[in-house]
Amino acid sequence: MFEFRDLFQWDRFITPTIIKTFYWLVIALIALFGISGIFTGLTAMAISPFGGFIVLLSSIASVIVGVIFSRIAAEFILIVFRINEHLGAIRDQGHGQGH
């Protein structure tokens, strides 16, 4: 976990710690928009059953695609930070051998 003083120091990144929080906020927003789309599709079925069904299916598909892509984006950010950590470890290993 990060501390408040980490915001003013550049020795440690805080993004890997808070990316999970942002991921869950994005999932909550996707779920809210999905529920909204489902209700819109259900009310549109009263006017046009086929059109409402299409809106309903597209809302469900959008939720699934949104969850998958938000997970991919969060993992990509974490991978970039992990690569940075590994490169730092490799650099420190090289300095320890007297190069």
Secondary structure, 3 states (H helix, E strand, C coil): CCCHHHHHCCCCCCHHHHHHHHHHHHHHHHHHHHHHHHHHHHHHHHHCHHHHHHHHHHHHHHHHHHHHHHHHHHHHHHHHHHHHHHHHHHHHHHHHCCC
